[in-house]
Each structure stands twice: as structure tokens, then as C-alpha cells.
């Protein structure tokens, strides 16, 4: 049987954050994660002000953090634990990446048309 490799810790949605509008999802790549990091890293990150959720995937070396903590705070906390990390992706704002409105079909047709024009212009030069 496969063993779960991700641990997620969360605070209550009622927990106040000083910069609620600055909430973000930050994905970090962390080198040399061990099984013990699966529980210790989320606990340490949850101690940072503004962090409301922390998840660690040991196999892929990925740490996902939701909240209002800055990238530099997260990197410092991981460094203090002896971990080297880099920020892979970062979404900022109350809705994150999901807040983008869907494209209309007219916009999609216009993008396709411009892409075809560009392709035709580049083929003959």
C-alpha cells in the first residue's frame, strides 16, 4: 500500500490576518526533504505570522504555503531549519490565480487569428 507523502496543516478561517488582501499561495522547491520534514516543516511554517496553510510533499520536494507571509520570511524560516529552497510560483491577491475571468470566445478567436497571421508572416521571410 502506498503511503501518503503530503501533510497539510491549516488554521481556522476565522483566524485574523493583518494583510488579508495580501494573501498568496507560494510554492517552493526544497532540497533534501526527509520523512521527518513532512511534519516538522508545516509546523514551523505555521508559526509564522500570516501563514494559514502549509503542505509538504516529500517525494517531489515541494512545499506549498497559503497566507500573508512574504517569500523572504518563508525562505528565512526554511533556511533556519537547514533547508535550501527557491520560490517556484507565487500568486498574490484574495482570489489568487482562480480570480482571472475566463476568456470570451471572441477573444480566443482574435488570439488564434493573430497567431495565424504571425505564422504566415514568418513563413515567407
C-alpha positions in Angstrom: 0.0 0.0 0.0 1.2 3.5 -0.9 1.9 5.8 2.0 0.6 9.4 1.9 3.5 11.8 1.5 1.7 15.1 2.0 0.9 16.6 5.3 -1.4 19.7 5.3 -1.8 21.9 8.4 -4.4 24.7 8.4 -5.6 27.3 10.8 -9.3 28.2 11.2 -10.8 30.5 8.6 -11.7 32.8 11.4 -8.1 33.5 12.3 -7.4 37.2 11.5 -4.6 38.2 9.3 -3.1 41.7 9.3 -2.9 41.8 5.5 -5.9 39.7 4.3 -5.8 41.3 0.9 -2.1 40.3 0.5 -2.9 36.6 0.9 -0.9 34.4 -1.5 -0.2 30.8 -2.5 3.5 30.3 -2.7 5.1 27.1 -4.0 8.7 26.4 -3.0 11.1 23.7 -4.2 13.1 22.4 -1.2 16.2 20.3 -1.5 16.8 17.1 0.5 13.4 16.7 2.2 13.2 13.7 4.6 10.2 11.9 6.2 10.7 13.9 9.4 10.4 17.1 7.4 6.9 16.1 6.4 5.6 17.0 9.9 8.3 19.5 11.2 8.2 21.9 8.2 4.5 22.6 8.2 4.6 23.1 12.0 7.5 25.6 11.7 5.8 27.5 8.8 2.5 27.6 10.6 4.3 29.5 13.4 5.0 32.4 11.0 2.5 35.3 11.2 0.1 35.2 8.3 0.5 31.5 7.3 -2.9 29.8 7.3 -2.0 26.5 5.4 1.2 24.6 4.8 1.7 21.4 2.9 4.8 19.3 2.2 5.3 16.7 -0.5 8.4 14.8 0.4 8.7 12.8 -2.8 8.6 15.8 -5.1 10.4 18.2 -2.7 7.5 20.7 -2.9 6.2 22.9 -0.1 3.0 24.9 -0.7 2.1 27.7 1.7 -1.1 29.8 1.7 -1.3 33.0 3.6 0.1 36.5 4.0 3.7 35.7 4.8 6.3 37.1 2.4 8.6 35.0 0.2 11.6 36.2 2.2 10.0 35.2 5.5 9.4 31.7 4.2 12.9 31.3 2.8 14.4 32.5 6.1 12.3 30.1 8.1 13.3 27.2 5.9 17.0 28.3 5.9 16.8 28.4 9.8 15.8 24.7 9.6 18.8 23.9 7.4 16.8 23.7 4.1 17.7 25.3 0.8 14.6 26.5 -1.0 13.6 28.5 -4.0 10.2 30.1 -4.9 8.7 28.3 -7.9 5.4 30.0 -8.2 3.6 32.8 -6.4 0.0 34.1 -6.6 -0.9 37.3 -4.8 -4.4 38.6 -4.0 -7.5 37.4 -2.3 -8.6 35.1 -5.2 -5.2 34.0 -6.4 -4.9 32.5 -9.9 -8.5 31.4 -9.9 -9.7 35.1 -9.9 -8.9 35.6 -13.5 -12.0 35.9 -15.6 -12.5 33.3 -18.3 -11.7 34.5 -21.9 -14.6 35.1 -24.2 -14.9 33.2 -27.4 -14.3 36.4 -29.4 -11.0 37.0 -27.5 -10.0 33.4 -28.3 -10.8 33.8 -32.0 -8.8 37.1 -32.1 -5.8 35.4 -30.4 -6.0 32.5 -32.9 -6.3 34.9 -35.8 -3.2 36.9 -34.7 -1.2 33.7 -34.2 -2.1 32.6 -37.7 -1.1 36.0 -39.1 2.2 35.8 -37.3 2.9 32.3 -38.6 2.1 33.3 -42.2 4.3 36.4 -41.9 7.2 34.4 -40.6 6.9 31.6 -43.2 8.0 33.8 -46.1 10.7 35.8 -44.6 
